[in-house]
Structure formats: structure tokens, C-alpha cells
């Protein structure tokens, strides 16, 4: 049966449906519908005609807010559900964001997305419907396509861990170099000279910075270091751990990019008959209550993600007020516990 690629999906027509029919981006549709510059008159007329043909209408609740601020900030999480649900970083980060927004009379709109294209579509629809004053963006990628969409939309946005600074788009900078140095120094202080690093998603800009810092630390210290991607997914972390510990020059210490991957890695070590820390020391990049009750208790890099959330929320509010964004240092330290010790002789 033939299908119409431009046909709208069942249910309420969205600007993504209009974009598919018009052959343009959702950002272009948002600009045209809101009467903003950035699209040609011909394209604007075609988009408005298609919107009329599809009987698209703005969200009624949002429409009543036209002319006044919805006092709402949007955040889309583009991570697997199991990662968001289990990783303590997101909970602490969201608590920090909400604490600042609540004090200033703003609410937080939270959505999940399967990929970056879907995230950008949500951003454009929020803006077209007038649902948010600005957005927060997590996990910037190398050559991140969301940046171009947000710049096109012209809506205030803060990228956490990014490096963009324009009139409408700014970043909360994170410096993972000193954090990696602290973790590295802890391990080489015990005498470890073969260190494996199971990373998160290596397309993330902050993970690339961590990998670069890990490489620099290894070269400066004369330590053998190797990295494998765990993608923040327990299954991938288990696979990476098995590969590292099956090599002829297996590491005497392992560093994982979060506590969920660390726990998965420790389960694999047990399956392989290896004992922590007698056979291999283990360090988690993130700390949590779970790290304190595992057996053995887990050495972890403790950084207050709530502070980062507060900084991100403060940055978007200052951007809305056209005030300079003030950088806040996010403290971090290694909390030594039973999972790290000198390597076996």
C-alpha cells in the first residue's frame, strides 16, 4: 500500500508534521508561525499554508499565555530510561535546578527523547506553543546539531558543559581535567601503573575532555592507560570490563564514568573470579549512597551535581534578564573507601 511521507501522524497535528510536509526544519516552522525573521517570505507563506491545510492550532493553554511569560524552563533528557532512572547525577542535578527555579517563581518542564532530532523537535514545539521561556541542554556532543537549531530559534538556552556564548545561547562550563587528575593521583598514589578507563558515551563533549585528561595524566605519570567505551549502559560496561581484564597486560586499577557502570563492572569481576581490591582496584567517577553500602565499599569521585544544577538554572534566568552569567565552581574530591588499595606484588 502506498503511503504519503508528508501525511501527519494520528492525533494532534504538531509542527514536526508541518515541517515534514514543507520539507523544512522544525526550527523554520517555529520561526514562521511566530512571525520571527530567519525564513524567506516564500517559505513562510508555504509553511503557513500547510499549517492551515493540516488545521494546526497552537496549544490552547499556551495560547492563553500569549503576551506574557509562561515562567517555565524546558529540559529534555536524551538518554536511555534505565540510565536516567538509576544514575544519581540526574536526581541531584534536577534538585539543584528546581530549587533555584522555584525560588524565582519558575517551573521546570521535563521530557524524554530518543535522539537529538526528537529533542530539537520538542524544543521547537515548546517555543512555537509559547510553553517555555528558555531551555536547558545536557550532554553536548561534538558538532552538536542542537546548537544550530537553538540559534535558529533564537530562544534563550543554556548548554551545560558546552562552549558556546552568544546573545541567546550560553554555556555553563565544566572543567573535568582537575577531577580526572584527582582520580588519577589517588590510583598512582597506591602504586598502580596499569589503569583501565571504562568511559561513557564518547560522542559527548565532556567525555572527550575526560579521555584527553586521562591520556595526559598517563603520559605525564609514565603510566600505561587504556580506554574502552561503556556508553553509560551496564551491559556495555560489563563487556568492556571483561575485555580489559582478559588482556595479557590487564589493568591493576579500573576507573568507571559513573556508579551504575562501576557496579556492573564489579559484578563482572566477581564472575571472572577476581577480588576487589586484592586483584584490581576500582574507582567510580560519581558517588552515591550505594557506593557506601556495597561490599567492598566503593571509592568514588564526589562532586555535587546539585551545585551544577543550580548554576545552570541561575544561568538561564540571568540570560532571560540579560545579565552576565556568573561561573560557580563545582567542588569535587576523591572519597577513599575499601575498593582501592596497592596492587598485588
SULSUL-V988785 format. One line per field, one symbol per residue. phi: phi as a letter, one per 30 degrees, with the letter a starting at -180 (. if undefined). psi: psi as a letter, one per 40 degrees, with the letter a starting at -180 (. if undefined). burial: I if it has 9 or more other C-alpha atoms within 8 Angstrom, else O. A space follows every 10 residues. Layout:
phi->???
psi->???
burial->???
This chain:
phi->.dbcdcddde jddcdddddd ddibdddddd ddddicdkbd dddddddddd edddhdbded ddddcejbdd hbccbcccbe eddddcdded dddddddddd dddciccccb bcbdaddddd ddeddedddi dbdabcbchd cdhddddddd dddicebbcd jcbcbbdcbb bcdbcdeddd dddddddddd jdbbbcbccd dddddddddd dddddddddd cicdbbbbdc iicedddddd dddddcdecd dcbbccdadd dddddddded ddicccceca dbbcdccadd ddcdbddcdb dcbddddddd dddddddddd dicddcdbdc daadcdbddb adddd
psi->hiihdeiiii ahhidddddd defiiddddd dddefiieii dddddddddd dddefhiihd dddeeheihe fihihhhgii ddddddhddd dddddddddd dddefiihhh iiididdddd ddddddddef didiiihifh ihfhdddddd dddeihihhh eafihadehi ihihgedddd dddddddede ehehhihhia heehdddddd dddddddddd efihiiiihe eehddddddd ddddeeidgi ieihhieidd dddddddddd defihheddh ihhhdiiidd deeihiihhi hhigdddddd dddddddddd efihhhhhhh iiihhhaeeh iiii.
burial->OOOOOOOOOO OOIOIIIIII IIOOIIIIII IIIOOOOOIO OOOIOIIIOI IOOIOIOOOO OIIOIOOOII IIIIIIIIIO OOIIOOIIOI OIIIIIIIII IIOOOIIIIO OIIIOIOIII IIIIIIIIII IIIIIIIIII OOOOOIOOII IIIOIIIIII IIIOOOOIII IIIOOIIOII IIIIOIIIOI OIIIIIIIII IIOIIIIIII IOIIIOIIOO OOIOIOIIII IIIIOIIIII IIOIOOOOOI IIIIIIIIII IIOIIIIIII OOOIIIIIII IIIIIIIOOO IOOOOOIIII IIIIIIIIII IIIIIIOIII OOOOOOOOOI OIIIOOIIII IOIOO
